[in-house]
Amino acid sequence: MVEARWNGALIASSDDTVVVEGNHYFPASAVNAAFLKPSDTTTVCPWKGTAHYHTLDVDGAENINAAWYYPEPKDKAASIRGRIAFWKGVTVG
């Protein structure tokens, strides 16, 4: 079981993650959406496509753009469609 935790909260938990470039991508259904706030931020990866971000909000503390996902990944990254990854101090393991 892989878990993602931040600010004392369990953000995600799953035994079905996909690891790409050292990051665990959790199924969206394994992520507690109550902690996610939409962000307008996007970035582009040459082989995965355009990433969109969420800010984590736990008990009023925000971790801006700490979660990302690829709504329309390129073919080589199709395995991460419908999945969310974390960084910026989120403990994953």
Backbone as numpy.savetxt, mean C-alpha at the origin, in Angstrom:
# Nx Ny Nz CAx CAy CAz Cx Cy Cz
1.90 -15.23 7.93 1.06 -14.05 7.93 1.95 -12.80 7.93
1.70 -11.90 7.01 2.43 -10.64 6.94 1.51 -9.54 7.42
2.06 -8.66 8.27 1.28 -7.55 8.81 1.95 -6.23 8.49
1.13 -5.20 8.35 1.60 -3.82 8.22 1.05 -3.04 9.40
1.95 -2.39 10.16 1.54 -1.65 11.35 2.14 -0.25 11.32
1.35 0.70 11.81 1.84 2.06 11.96 1.10 2.74 13.10
1.83 3.48 13.91 1.27 4.25 15.01 0.41 3.38 15.93
0.86 2.15 16.15 0.16 1.24 17.05 -1.03 0.52 16.46
-1.32 0.76 15.18 -2.51 0.15 14.56 -2.11 -0.91 13.54
-2.92 -1.95 13.46 -2.76 -2.96 12.43 -3.46 -2.44 11.17
-2.67 -2.10 10.17 -3.20 -1.51 8.94 -3.64 -2.60 7.96
-2.84 -3.69 7.88 -3.13 -4.77 6.94 -2.56 -6.07 7.48
-3.19 -7.18 7.08 -2.73 -8.50 7.48 -3.17 -9.51 6.43
-2.20 -10.31 5.95 -2.55 -11.29 4.92 -1.44 -12.34 4.79
-1.83 -13.54 4.39 -0.85 -14.55 4.03 -0.74 -14.65 2.51
-1.28 -13.65 1.82 -1.27 -13.62 0.36 -0.73 -12.27 -0.12
0.56 -12.03 0.11 1.16 -10.80 -0.40 2.02 -11.15 -1.62
2.20 -10.15 -2.46 3.09 -10.28 -3.61 4.26 -9.33 -3.35
5.49 -9.87 -3.41 6.67 -9.05 -3.14 7.28 -8.60 -4.46
7.36 -7.29 -4.62 7.98 -6.69 -5.80 8.96 -5.63 -5.31
10.19 -5.75 -5.75 11.24 -4.81 -5.36 11.34 -4.65 -3.84
11.15 -5.75 -3.12 11.26 -5.75 -1.67 10.04 -5.25 -0.91
8.99 -4.87 -1.62 7.77 -4.38 -0.98 6.66 -5.43 -1.04
5.99 -5.62 0.10 4.85 -6.53 0.14 3.61 -5.77 -0.33
2.97 -6.29 -1.35 1.70 -5.73 -1.83 0.57 -6.60 -1.28
-0.25 -5.99 -0.43 -1.36 -6.68 0.21 -2.61 -6.61 -0.66
-3.44 -7.67 -0.65 -4.73 -7.53 -1.33 -5.50 -6.36 -0.70
-6.19 -5.59 -1.50 -6.95 -4.45 -0.97 -7.93 -4.89 0.12
-8.46 -6.09 -0.01 -9.42 -6.59 0.97 -8.77 -6.88 2.32
-7.44 -6.97 2.38 -6.72 -7.25 3.62 -6.31 -5.97 4.35
-6.61 -4.82 3.75 -6.22 -3.52 4.31 -7.44 -2.89 4.98
-7.24 -2.37 6.18 -8.32 -1.69 6.90 -8.52 -0.31 6.26
-9.51 -0.20 5.43 -9.77 1.04 4.68 -10.09 2.23 5.57
-10.45 1.98 6.81 -10.76 3.09 7.73 -9.53 3.95 8.00
-8.33 3.39 7.78 -7.10 4.14 8.01 -6.60 4.86 6.75
-7.26 4.69 5.61 -6.80 5.25 4.35 -7.56 6.52 3.99
-6.81 7.56 3.63 -7.40 8.79 3.10 -6.84 8.99 1.70
-7.68 9.32 0.73 -7.19 9.52 -0.63 -6.17 10.66 -0.70
-5.27 10.53 -1.62 -4.26 11.56 -1.88 -4.30 11.88 -3.37
-3.94 13.09 -3.72 -3.87 13.47 -5.14 -2.52 13.13 -5.76
-1.60 12.60 -4.96 -0.25 12.32 -5.43 -0.22 11.11 -6.35
0.54 11.21 -7.42 0.83 10.09 -8.30 2.31 10.14 -8.66
2.87 8.98 -8.98 4.22 8.88 -9.51 4.19 7.86 -10.64
5.22 7.90 -11.47 5.26 6.97 -12.60 6.49 6.09 -12.50
6.27 4.79 -12.60 7.34 3.81 -12.68 7.39 3.32 -14.12
8.56 3.28 -14.73 8.64 2.89 -16.15 8.08 1.49 -16.44
8.18 0.57 -15.49 7.71 -0.79 -15.82 6.43 -1.18 -15.10
6.05 -0.46 -14.02 4.81 -0.80 -13.32 3.64 0.09 -13.72
3.92 1.33 -14.08 2.84 2.25 -14.46 2.73 3.41 -13.49
1.53 3.96 -13.38 1.28 5.13 -12.52 0.76 4.67 -11.16
1.50 5.07 -10.12 1.10 4.76 -8.74 0.24 5.88 -8.20
-0.76 5.51 -7.45 -1.62 6.45 -6.73 -1.40 6.19 -5.24
-1.64 7.21 -4.42 -1.29 7.12 -3.01 -2.48 7.36 -2.08
-2.30 6.86 -0.86 -3.21 7.12 0.26 -2.37 7.66 1.41
-2.95 8.53 2.21 -2.38 8.95 3.47 -2.97 8.08 4.56
-2.14 7.60 5.47 -2.65 6.85 6.62 -3.09 7.84 7.69
-4.23 7.56 8.30 -4.75 8.39 9.39 -5.12 7.45 10.53
-4.30 7.50 11.59 -4.52 6.64 12.76 -4.63 7.54 13.98
-5.81 7.57 14.56 -6.05 8.37 15.77 -5.63 9.82 15.60
-5.88 10.37 14.42 -5.58 11.77 14.14 -4.16 12.03 13.68
-3.28 11.03 13.76 -1.92 11.18 13.25 -1.91 10.77 11.78
-1.29 11.59 10.95 -1.25 11.30 9.51 0.16 10.94 9.05
0.23 9.97 8.17 1.46 9.59 7.49 1.17 9.77 6.00
1.60 10.91 5.50 1.21 11.34 4.16 1.84 10.45 3.09
0.99 9.99 2.19 1.39 9.16 1.04 2.15 7.91 1.45
1.77 7.30 2.57 2.48 6.13 3.08 2.00 4.81 2.46
0.93 4.86 1.68 0.43 3.66 1.01 0.28 3.97 -0.47
0.60 2.99 -1.30 0.44 3.22 -2.74 -0.09 1.98 -3.44
-0.64 2.21 -4.60 -1.21 1.13 -5.40 -1.18 1.53 -6.87
-1.30 0.54 -7.73 -1.33 0.76 -9.18 -2.69 0.31 -9.70
-3.61 1.24 -9.94 -4.95 0.84 -10.39 -4.93 0.18 -11.77
-3.99 0.58 -12.62 -3.88 0.01 -13.96 -2.41 -0.31 -14.23
-1.85 -1.34 -13.56 -0.44 -1.64 -13.77 -0.18 -2.12 -15.20
1.05 -1.90 -15.64 1.46 -2.42 -16.95 1.49 -3.94 -16.88
1.52 -4.57 -18.05 1.44 -6.03 -18.13 2.47 -6.75 -17.26
3.71 -6.25 -17.24 4.76 -6.91 -16.46 4.50 -6.84 -14.96
3.63 -5.94 -14.53 3.32 -5.79 -13.11 1.88 -6.20 -12.79
1.29 -6.98 -13.65 -0.12 -7.36 -13.47 -0.38 -8.03 -12.12
0.62 -8.65 -11.52 0.43 -9.36 -10.25 0.11 -8.42 -9.09
0.33 -7.11 -9.25 0.03 -6.19 -8.15 -1.28 -5.43 -8.34
-2.02 -5.76 -9.37 -3.34 -5.14 -9.56 -4.22 -5.47 -8.36
-4.90 -4.46 -7.82 -5.80 -4.68 -6.68 -5.07 -4.83 -5.36
-3.80 -4.41 -5.30 -2.99 -4.57 -4.10 -2.41 -3.24 -3.65
-2.08 -3.16 -2.36 -1.58 -1.93 -1.75 -0.28 -2.24 -1.00
0.70 -1.34 -1.14 1.97 -1.48 -0.42 2.18 -0.26 0.48
3.16 -0.37 1.37 3.39 0.65 2.39 4.86 0.99 2.51
5.13 2.19 3.00 6.48 2.64 3.31 6.39 3.78 4.31
7.43 4.60 4.43 7.45 5.80 5.30 7.15 5.45 6.76
7.91 4.47 7.29 7.77 4.15 8.71 6.75 3.09 9.03
6.02 2.59 8.04 5.09 1.49 8.28 5.92 0.22 8.42
5.73 -0.50 9.52 6.46 -1.74 9.75 5.72 -2.87 9.05
6.44 -3.58 8.17 5.84 -4.70 7.43 6.67 -5.94 7.72
5.98 -6.97 8.15 6.71 -8.21 8.42 5.83 -9.25 9.04
